[in-house]
Amino acid sequence: MRIAGLVLSVLLLLCLAYFQAPTLGVDFAGIYIVVLVSALPAVAVAGRKAIAALWLLLAVLFGAIVFLTSAPILHANAYYKMLGAETPANFHDALPPIDIEQAPLVSQDMALQAMQKRLSEIASLGSQVAVGTPVKQLVKDKLVWVAFLEHSGFFKWFADGATPGYLVVSAHDPADVKLVMELDGKPLRMRYLQSAYFGDYVERHAYLSGNTTVGLTDFEPEIDDDGVPYYVGTVYEHKVGFSGSESSGIITVNAVTGEVRRYKMGTEPAWVDRIQAEEFILEQMQDRGEYVHGYINLNNEGRLRVDGMLDLVYGSDQRPYWVGGMTSKGQNNGLSGFYFVDSRTKVVRWFKVPSVSQATAAHAVENVNPEKHYRATNPLPFLVNGAPTYVMALRDVQGVSRAFGMVDMRNNQIIGVADTLNATLRSYQSKRSSNRVAADIGTEAREVAIKGNVVRIAAEFRNNQTMYYITLSSGDKVLGTIFTGSSDLSEELVLTRPGDHVELSYADSNTRVVGMSKFHNTDIPGVE
């Protein structure tokens, strides 16, 4: 009987070790839990109180060690420091200026819908495979969503063994969908996937390929610049006892060949965007806000929490950042600032800009035309004419993009909504220019002053006010920028004519149409 119990424990140990893939490291709890659980049949069958007492003692001792080395109540300062040193910065140094031609406003669910529609157009394929979770990444300087074709179930995996490719959707245009089924003229057969089983399951394959002693997590699909499909996972270690997870490198698994490579931090391929695991950065942001004054903080002084989930945003430097808005604990409609964490190097930037929350901004845009029942995508932060602005798409009940919205991050009363992104920008600029406070560029933007002669000037009545559009010449050169502003900005706009000499200021921007923050026509006599 005791032998049967011992055999059962050994079999249970082998099964748990294979299916749970616990990290064989002294500071990883999984292997200890597997051993303790596996020993239960042998302990139970033995029927000896001494053995049962020893098992219970070991379990209690293990729990005590974990608590003493990892509990936040004892190590709050260590958890607070996990995020690393933060550098105060201004939005102009990181937020991408809005590019009307390539604004990446396609959300994950919009990309998934476009992929599923493309897959359904191929009847023989749509019934065999399913679309995996789309992941945003930069491929050859183009922002796209990538999703692998996954097995639709165990029997499909057993019968087929591989899937025939992956899908790519532009982050700017959901109609730009590509189904990639060949590479270098050869059909793709993707075997190592999240939906595969046993040795083909990508995480188990990586674990059994000589990586049993390191922590592995967050396997996401990515393609390199040549279109080769990989799963990229995070290699991590613990910094606070059995907790405090910290990325230390990555592991790549070729989804076709199964080739596994491990890279230390700083040696990763340039095409990999996600090195810092999202779950680790989110947890570290939460700990930074929670333990600002230690574990015991009865009046919640200075405590912050992450508002919602993290977004992966590509900054003006074309680098990927995990972005998290921080709000005071107990406050739901305003943010104290934003963390931008480089998803490759973990360089942390802190933007202390009081602003409305993303949920508040989305609600404000949805209420512009409530009868249409539009729902906003997750608002993304951009610079619009030098001002930090939430930009989002608006979808109908079928999930189809129907309109766009822009909201000033510091004042959700300044909103632009229209059917196209260009029209939305004009509406938003109109609202900003009619608000003298909003028209002030502020400390986060670079103000550009320019002098020139008016080449053209035209007026448009929009949102119950008249907007003026001006082009200038400087010297012998006609500038390509169109400057906009309302009479609320300056009464001199009403009297301005082609040929007049003017002076104006605007926020540094890479857009063709910019809103003016100051305007003066020097040909109009002033009051003596």
C-alpha positions as CSV (number, residue, x, y, z in Angstrom):
1,M,0.0,0.0,0.0
2,R,2.8,2.4,0.9
3,I,4.5,1.5,-2.4
4,A,1.3,2.3,-4.3
5,G,1.2,5.7,-2.6
6,L,4.8,6.4,-3.4
7,V,4.3,5.4,-7.0
8,L,1.2,7.7,-7.2
9,S,3.2,10.6,-5.8
10,V,6.0,10.1,-8.3
11,L,3.4,10.0,-11.2
12,L,1.7,13.1,-9.8
13,L,5.1,14.8,-9.6
14,L,5.9,14.0,-13.2
15,C,2.5,15.2,-14.4
16,L,2.6,18.4,-12.5
17,A,6.2,19.1,-13.5
18,Y,5.3,18.6,-17.2
19,F,2.0,20.5,-17.3
20,Q,2.8,23.3,-14.8
21,A,6.4,23.7,-15.9
22,P,7.6,25.2,-12.6
23,T,10.8,27.2,-12.5
24,L,13.6,25.2,-10.9
25,G,14.9,28.2,-8.9
26,V,15.4,28.6,-5.2
27,D,13.3,31.8,-5.1
28,F,10.4,30.5,-7.2
29,A,7.5,29.0,-5.2
30,G,6.1,26.8,-7.9
31,I,8.6,23.9,-7.5
32,Y,8.0,23.8,-3.7
33,I,4.3,23.7,-4.2
34,V,4.5,21.0,-6.8
35,V,6.7,18.8,-4.5
36,L,4.3,19.4,-1.5
37,V,1.2,18.6,-3.5
38,S,2.9,15.5,-5.1
39,A,3.8,14.2,-1.7
40,L,0.2,14.1,-0.4
41,P,-0.7,10.6,-1.8
42,A,2.4,9.0,-0.2
43,V,1.8,10.9,3.1
44,A,-1.9,9.9,3.1
45,V,-1.3,6.2,2.4
46,A,1.6,6.0,4.9
47,G,-0.9,6.5,7.7
48,R,1.8,7.6,10.1
49,K,1.2,10.7,12.2
50,A,5.0,11.5,12.3
51,I,5.2,11.7,8.5
52,A,2.0,13.8,8.3
53,A,3.3,16.1,11.0
54,L,6.6,16.5,9.1
55,W,4.7,17.3,5.9
56,L,2.6,19.9,7.7
57,L,5.7,21.4,9.4
58,L,7.4,21.7,6.0
59,A,4.3,23.4,4.5
60,V,4.1,25.9,7.4
61,L,7.8,26.6,7.3
62,F,7.6,27.2,3.5
63,G,4.7,29.6,4.0
64,A,6.5,31.4,6.8
65,I,9.6,31.9,4.6
66,V,7.6,33.2,1.7
67,F,5.8,35.7,4.0
68,L,9.0,36.9,5.8
69,T,10.9,37.4,2.5
70,S,8.1,38.7,0.3
71,A,5.2,40.3,2.2
72,P,4.6,43.9,1.3
73,I,4.0,44.8,4.9
74,L,7.7,43.9,5.6
75,H,9.2,45.1,2.3
76,A,7.1,48.1,1.2
77,N,10.1,50.2,0.4
78,A,11.6,47.5,-1.8
79,Y,8.4,47.2,-3.8
80,Y,8.3,51.0,-4.1
81,K,11.7,51.1,-5.7
82,M,11.0,48.3,-8.2
83,L,9.8,50.7,-10.9
84,G,13.2,52.5,-10.8
85,A,14.3,56.1,-11.0
86,E,11.8,58.3,-12.7
87,T,12.8,61.4,-14.8
88,P,10.3,64.4,-14.8
89,A,9.6,65.3,-18.3
90,N,7.2,67.3,-20.5
91,F,4.7,65.9,-23.0
92,H,6.4,67.5,-25.9
93,D,9.5,65.3,-25.4
94,A,7.6,62.0,-25.7
95,L,4.0,62.3,-27.0
96,P,3.8,61.7,-30.7
97,P,2.3,64.7,-32.7
98,I,-0.9,63.7,-34.4
99,D,-0.3,62.7,-38.0
100,I,-3.6,62.8,-39.8
101,E,-2.4,60.6,-42.5
102,Q,-1.1,57.8,-40.2
103,A,-2.9,58.2,-36.9
104,P,-2.9,54.8,-35.2
105,L,-6.5,54.8,-33.9
106,V,-7.4,51.2,-34.8
107,S,-8.0,49.5,-31.5
108,Q,-7.4,45.8,-30.7
109,D,-11.0,44.8,-31.0
110,M,-11.3,46.7,-34.3
111,A,-8.2,44.9,-35.6
112,L,-9.6,41.5,-34.4
113,Q,-12.9,42.2,-36.2
114,A,-11.1,43.1,-39.4
115,M,-9.0,39.9,-39.2
116,Q,-12.0,37.7,-38.5
117,K,-13.8,39.2,-41.5
118,R,-10.8,38.5,-43.7
119,L,-10.6,34.9,-42.4
120,S,-14.3,34.3,-43.0
121,E,-13.9,35.2,-46.7
122,I,-11.9,31.9,-47.1
123,A,-14.5,29.2,-46.3
124,S,-12.0,26.3,-46.2
125,L,-9.8,28.2,-43.8
126,G,-12.3,29.9,-41.5
127,S,-13.7,26.6,-40.3
128,Q,-10.2,25.1,-39.5
129,V,-8.5,27.8,-37.5
130,A,-9.2,30.8,-35.2
131,V,-7.6,34.3,-35.0
132,G,-5.3,34.7,-32.0
133,T,-5.0,37.8,-29.9
134,P,-3.8,40.8,-32.0
135,V,-0.6,42.5,-30.7
136,K,0.5,46.0,-31.7
137,Q,4.1,46.4,-33.0
138,L,6.3,48.4,-35.3
139,V,7.3,46.6,-38.5
140,K,9.6,48.5,-40.9
141,D,8.5,51.8,-39.3
142,K,4.8,51.0,-39.9
143,L,2.5,50.4,-36.9
144,V,0.4,47.3,-37.3
145,W,-1.6,44.7,-35.4
146,V,-0.3,41.1,-35.7
147,A,-2.2,37.9,-34.9
148,F,-1.3,34.3,-35.6
149,L,-3.8,31.8,-36.9
150,E,-4.4,29.4,-33.9
151,H,-5.9,25.9,-33.7
152,S,-9.7,26.0,-33.0
153,G,-9.5,23.0,-30.6
154,F,-7.6,19.9,-29.6
155,F,-8.9,17.7,-32.5
156,K,-7.9,20.4,-35.1
157,W,-4.4,20.5,-33.6
158,F,-4.2,16.7,-33.5
159,A,-5.4,16.4,-37.1
160,D,-3.5,19.3,-38.7
161,G,-0.4,19.8,-36.4
162,A,0.2,23.4,-37.8
163,T,-1.7,26.5,-39.0
164,P,-1.0,28.2,-42.3
165,G,0.0,31.7,-41.4
166,Y,-0.9,35.0,-39.7
167,L,-2.8,38.2,-40.2
168,V,-1.5,41.8,-40.2
169,V,-3.8,44.9,-39.9
170,S,-2.7,48.5,-40.2
171,A,-3.1,50.4,-37.0
172,H,-4.2,53.3,-39.1
173,D,-6.6,51.7,-41.5
174,P,-8.7,48.6,-40.5
175,A,-9.4,47.9,-44.2
176,D,-5.7,47.3,-44.8
177,V,-5.6,43.6,-43.9
178,K,-3.0,41.1,-45.1
179,L,-3.2,37.3,-44.7
180,V,0.3,36.0,-44.9
181,M,0.5,32.3,-45.8
182,E,3.8,32.1,-47.6
183,L,7.3,33.3,-46.8
184,D,10.1,33.3,-49.4
185,G,7.8,31.4,-51.7
186,K,7.3,28.6,-49.3
187,P,4.0,27.8,-47.5
188,L,3.9,28.7,-43.8
189,R,3.3,25.9,-41.3
190,M,3.2,27.3,-37.8
191,R,3.5,24.5,-35.3
192,Y,4.6,26.1,-32.0
193,L,1.6,28.1,-30.8
194,Q,-0.4,29.1,-27.7
195,S,-3.2,26.9,-28.9
196,A,-1.1,23.8,-29.5
197,Y,-0.8,20.9,-27.0
198,F,1.9,18.9,-25.3
199,G,5.4,19.5,-26.8
200,D,4.0,22.0,-29.4
201,Y,2.6,24.3,-26.8
202,V,5.0,27.3,-27.2
203,E,5.6,28.0,-23.5
204,R,6.3,24.4,-22.7
205,H,8.5,24.0,-25.7
206,A,10.6,27.0,-24.6
207,Y,10.7,25.7,-21.0
208,L,11.9,22.2,-22.1
209,S,14.5,23.7,-24.4
210,G,17.0,24.3,-21.6
211,N,15.2,27.1,-19.8
212,T,13.9,25.2,-16.7
213,T,15.8,27.4,-14.3
214,V,14.6,30.8,-15.3
215,G,11.2,32.5,-15.0
216,L,9.3,32.7,-18.3
217,T,6.1,34.6,-19.0
218,D,4.2,37.0,-21.3
219,F,4.6,35.1,-24.6
220,E,3.3,37.4,-27.4
221,P,3.3,37.0,-31.2
222,E,5.7,39.2,-33.1
223,I,7.1,39.2,-36.6
224,D,10.6,40.4,-37.6
225,D,11.2,42.8,-40.4
226,D,11.3,39.9,-42.9
227,G,7.9,38.6,-41.8
228,V,9.2,35.6,-39.9
229,P,6.7,34.7,-37.1
230,Y,8.0,34.4,-33.5
231,Y,6.6,34.1,-30.0
232,V,8.5,36.5,-27.8
233,G,8.5,35.7,-24.0
234,T,9.9,37.6,-21.1
235,V,12.7,36.1,-19.0
236,Y,12.5,37.3,-15.4
237,E,13.9,36.9,-11.9
238,H,12.7,37.9,-8.4
239,K,14.0,40.9,-6.6
240,V,12.0,40.7,-3.3
241,G,12.1,37.2,-1.9
242,F,9.7,35.0,-3.9
243,S,8.1,38.1,-5.5
244,G,9.1,41.4,-7.1
245,S,9.3,40.1,-10.7
246,E,11.8,41.9,-12.9
247,S,12.5,41.3,-16.6
248,S,16.1,40.2,-17.2
249,G,15.9,39.4,-20.9
250,I,13.7,37.7,-23.6
251,I,13.3,34.4,-25.2
252,T,12.2,33.9,-28.9
253,V,10.6,30.9,-30.3
254,N,10.3,30.5,-34.1
255,A,6.7,29.5,-34.6
256,V,7.6,27.5,-37.7
257,T,10.9,25.7,-36.9
258,G,10.7,25.8,-33.1
259,E,14.2,27.3,-32.7
260,V,14.6,28.8,-29.3
261,R,17.0,31.6,-28.4
262,R,17.5,33.4,-25.2
263,Y,18.8,37.0,-25.0
264,K,20.2,38.9,-22.0
265,M,18.9,42.5,-21.4
266,G,20.5,44.8,-24.0
267,T,21.3,42.1,-26.6
268,E,17.8,41.7,-28.0
269,P,17.1,41.9,-31.7
270,A,16.0,45.5,-32.8
271,W,12.6,44.2,-34.1
272,V,11.4,43.1,-30.7
273,D,9.2,45.8,-29.1
274,R,8.0,44.1,-25.9
275,I,10.9,43.3,-23.5
276,Q,9.4,44.6,-20.3
277,A,6.4,42.5,-19.5
278,E,3.2,44.5,-19.2
279,E,2.1,42.7,-16.1
280,F,5.4,43.5,-14.3
281,I,5.3,47.2,-15.3
282,L,1.6,47.5,-14.2
283,E,2.4,45.9,-10.9
284,Q,5.4,48.1,-10.3
285,M,3.4,51.3,-11.2
286,Q,0.7,50.2,-8.7
287,D,3.4,49.6,-6.0
288,R,5.0,53.0,-6.7
289,G,1.7,54.7,-6.0
290,E,0.6,52.5,-3.1
291,Y,3.8,52.5,-1.0
292,V,4.8,56.1,-1.5
293,H,4.8,56.6,2.3
294,G,5.3,53.0,3.3
295,Y,2.8,50.2,3.9
296,I,0.9,51.9,6.7
297,N,-0.7,55.1,5.5
298,L,-4.0,55.5,7.2
299,N,-5.0,58.8,5.5
300,N,-3.8,57.7,2.0
301,E,-1.5,60.7,1.8
302,G,0.1,60.9,-1.6
303,R,-1.1,57.6,-2.6
304,L,-1.8,57.0,-6.3
305,R,-3.3,54.1,-8.3
306,V,-3.2,53.2,-12.0
307,D,-6.3,54.4,-13.8
308,G,-7.5,51.5,-16.0
309,M,-5.0,49.3,-17.9
310,L,-1.7,50.1,-19.7
311,D,-1.5,51.1,-23.4
312,L,1.5,50.6,-25.7
313,V,2.2,53.9,-27.3
314,Y,4.9,54.8,-29.8
315,G,6.5,58.1,-28.9
316,S,7.8,60.9,-31.1
317,D,11.1,59.1,-31.0
318,Q,9.4,55.9,-32.5
319,R,10.2,54.0,-29.3
320,P,7.5,51.8,-27.6
321,Y,6.3,52.9,-24.2
322,W,3.9,51.4,-21.6
323,V,1.7,54.3,-20.7
324,G,-0.3,54.4,-17.4
325,G,-2.3,57.3,-16.0
326,M,-2.1,57.8,-12.3
327,T,-5.0,59.1,-10.2
328,S,-5.3,59.9,-6.5
329,K,-6.6,56.9,-4.5
330,G,-10.4,57.4,-4.2
331,Q,-10.6,59.9,-7.1
332,N,-12.2,58.6,-10.3
333,N,-12.4,61.5,-12.8
334,G,-9.0,63.1,-12.8
335,L,-5.3,62.1,-13.3
336,S,-2.3,63.4,-11.5
337,G,0.0,62.5,-14.3
338,F,1.3,59.8,-16.6
339,Y,4.1,57.2,-16.5
340,F,5.9,56.5,-19.7
341,V,8.0,53.4,-19.4
342,D,10.2,52.3,-22.3
343,S,9.1,48.8,-23.1
344,R,12.6,47.9,-24.2
345,T,14.9,49.6,-21.7
346,K,12.5,50.4,-18.8
347,V,13.6,54.0,-18.7
348,V,10.8,55.7,-16.7
349,R,9.4,59.2,-17.4
350,W,6.9,60.9,-15.2
351,F,4.6,63.6,-16.6
352,K,3.0,65.6,-13.8
353,V,0.1,67.0,-15.8
354,P,-3.2,67.2,-14.0
355,S,-5.7,66.0,-16.6
356,V,-9.1,64.2,-17.0
357,S,-9.1,60.5,-17.0
358,Q,-9.4,58.4,-20.2
359,A,-12.8,57.2,-19.2
360,T,-14.0,60.7,-18.6
361,A,-12.7,61.8,-22.0
362,A,-14.3,58.9,-23.7
363,H,-17.6,59.6,-22.0
364,A,-17.5,63.2,-23.0
365,V,-17.0,62.3,-26.7
366,E,-19.7,59.7,-26.7
367,N,-22.2,62.3,-25.3
368,V,-21.7,64.7,-28.2
369,N,-24.2,62.6,-30.3
370,P,-25.8,60.3,-27.7
371,E,-28.6,59.3,-30.1
372,K,-26.1,57.5,-32.3
373,H,-25.0,55.2,-29.4
374,Y,-21.3,55.4,-30.5
375,R,-18.7,53.9,-28.3
376,A,-15.2,55.2,-28.1
377,T,-12.0,53.2,-28.4
378,N,-9.5,53.6,-25.6
379,P,-8.3,57.3,-25.8
380,L,-4.7,57.6,-26.7
381,P,-2.5,60.6,-25.8
382,F,-1.1,62.8,-28.7
383,L,0.1,66.3,-29.2
384,V,-2.3,68.4,-31.2
385,N,-0.8,71.8,-32.0
386,G,1.5,71.4,-29.0
387,A,-1.4,70.6,-26.6
388,P,-1.7,67.1,-24.9
389,T,-4.9,65.7,-26.4
390,Y,-6.8,62.4,-26.1
391,V,-7.6,61.1,-29.6
392,M,-10.0,58.2,-30.2
393,A,-12.2,56.5,-32.8
394,L,-16.0,56.2,-32.4
395,R,-17.7,52.9,-33.3
396,D,-21.3,51.9,-33.9
397,V,-23.0,48.9,-32.3
398,Q,-21.5,46.6,-34.9
399,G,-18.0,47.8,-34.0
400,V,-17.5,49.7,-37.3
401,S,-15.6,53.0,-37.0
402,R,-18.0,55.9,-37.8
403,A,-16.4,59.0,-36.4
404,F,-13.4,60.4,-34.4
405,G,-13.0,62.4,-31.3
406,M,-10.4,64.7,-29.7
407,V,-10.5,66.0,-26.1
408,D,-8.2,68.4,-24.4
409,M,-6.5,66.4,-21.6
410,R,-6.8,69.3,-19.2
411,N,-10.3,70.4,-20.1
412,N,-12.9,67.9,-21.3
413,Q,-15.2,70.8,-22.4
414,I,-12.9,71.3,-25.4
415,I,-14.1,68.6,-27.7
416,G,-13.9,67.9,-31.4
417,V,-16.1,65.2,-33.1
418,A,-16.6,64.6,-36.8
419,D,-16.9,61.9,-39.4
420,T,-13.3,62.2,-40.6
421,L,-10.1,62.8,-38.8
422,N,-9.4,65.9,-40.7
423,A,-12.8,67.4,-39.9
424,T,-12.3,66.4,-36.3
425,L,-9.0,68.2,-36.2
426,R,-10.6,71.4,-37.6
427,S,-13.5,71.2,-35.1
428,Y,-11.1,70.7,-32.2
429,Q,-8.8,73.6,-33.3
430,S,-11.9,75.7,-33.6
431,K,-12.9,74.9,-30.0
432,R,-9.4,75.5,-28.8
433,S,-8.9,78.8,-30.5
434,S,-12.2,80.1,-29.2
435,N,-11.1,79.4,-25.7
436,R,-8.4,81.9,-24.7
437,V,-7.2,79.6,-21.9
438,A,-6.9,76.6,-24.1
439,A,-5.2,78.7,-26.8
440,D,-2.3,79.4,-24.4
441,I,0.3,76.9,-25.4
442,G,1.5,76.2,-21.9
443,T,4.8,75.1,-20.5
444,E,4.8,71.6,-22.1
445,A,5.0,72.9,-25.7
446,R,7.5,74.8,-27.7
447,E,6.1,78.1,-29.0
448,V,7.2,79.2,-32.4
449,A,6.9,82.9,-33.4
450,I,6.9,83.8,-37.1
451,K,6.5,87.0,-39.2
452,G,5.3,87.2,-42.8
453,N,2.9,88.5,-45.3
454,V,-0.6,87.1,-45.8
455,V,-0.9,85.2,-49.1
456,R,-4.4,84.0,-48.7
457,I,-7.1,84.3,-46.0
458,A,-10.5,82.7,-45.9
459,A,-13.3,82.3,-43.3
460,E,-15.5,79.3,-42.5
461,F,-18.5,79.4,-40.2
462,R,-18.2,76.3,-37.9
463,N,-19.6,75.5,-34.4
464,N,-21.4,78.8,-34.2
465,Q,-18.3,80.8,-34.8
466,T,-16.1,82.0,-37.7
467,M,-12.8,80.4,-38.2
468,Y,-10.1,82.1,-40.3
469,Y,-7.5,80.2,-42.3
470,I,-4.3,82.0,-43.4
471,T,-1.2,81.1,-45.5
472,L,1.9,83.2,-45.3
473,S,5.0,84.1,-47.3
474,S,8.3,84.7,-45.6
475,G,10.8,86.4,-47.9
476,D,10.4,84.9,-51.4
477,K,9.0,81.6,-50.0
478,V,5.4,80.7,-49.5
479,L,5.0,78.6,-46.4
480,G,3.1,75.3,-46.6
481,T,1.5,75.6,-43.2
482,I,-2.1,76.7,-42.8
483,F,-2.7,78.8,-39.7
484,T,-6.1,78.9,-38.1
485,G,-7.8,81.0,-35.4
486,S,-11.1,82.6,-34.6
487,S,-12.0,86.2,-33.9
488,D,-12.0,85.4,-30.2
489,L,-8.2,85.0,-30.5
490,S,-7.8,88.4,-32.1
491,E,-10.3,90.9,-33.6
492,E,-7.6,91.9,-36.1
493,L,-8.3,88.6,-38.0
494,V,-11.6,90.1,-39.2
495,L,-9.8,93.0,-40.8
496,T,-6.8,91.2,-42.2
497,R,-6.4,91.1,-46.0
498,P,-3.9,89.5,-48.4
499,G,-0.6,91.4,-48.4
500,D,-0.8,92.5,-44.8
501,H,2.2,92.0,-42.6
502,V,1.4,89.8,-39.5
503,E,3.1,88.3,-36.5
504,L,1.8,85.1,-35.0
505,S,2.7,82.3,-32.6
506,Y,1.8,78.6,-32.6
507,A,2.9,75.3,-31.0
508,D,5.6,73.4,-32.8
509,S,3.9,70.6,-34.7
510,N,4.5,68.4,-37.7
511,T,0.9,68.9,-39.0
512,R,0.0,71.0,-42.0
513,V,-2.8,72.8,-40.2
514,V,-2.0,74.4,-36.9
515,G,-3.9,76.6,-34.5
516,M,-2.5,80.0,-33.6
517,S,-2.0,81.0,-29.9
518,K,-1.3,84.7,-30.8
519,F,-2.0,86.9,-33.8
520,H,-1.1,90.5,-34.6
521,N,-1.6,92.5,-37.8
522,T,1.1,95.1,-37.8
523,D,-0.5,97.0,-40.7
524,I,-3.6,97.8,-38.5
525,P,-2.9,101.0,-36.6
526,G,-2.9,100.6,-32.9
527,V,-4.4,103.0,-30.3
528,E,-2.1,105.9,-29.6
